[in-house]
Amino acid sequence: MNTALTEVEANVLAFIEEFAAANGLPPTALDIGKSMGISPSNVYNRLRMLEAKGRLRRIHGAARGNIVIHPAPADALPTVE
């Protein structure tokens, strides 16, 4: 799977990070959709893609269960010899 983010995915991820920093908890899908002007089904599709790409962990069934994951930089990964 291609792990590069689309522009919309990057914007969703940035919104989640900014919202969580400002409010102390992550946004709901409704918060994301209203702020970005996208439909709830589109929000859920984007969240699924971010999770599949390893950039987000979702706690299913929790309204505010989106946890941003920052992948380690390539130079911080151990090398195999």
Secondary structure, DSSP 8 states (H G I E B T S, - for coil): ------HHHHHHHHHHHHHHHHHSS---HHHHHHHHT--HHHHHHHHHHHHHTTSEEE-TT-TT-EEE-----GGGS----
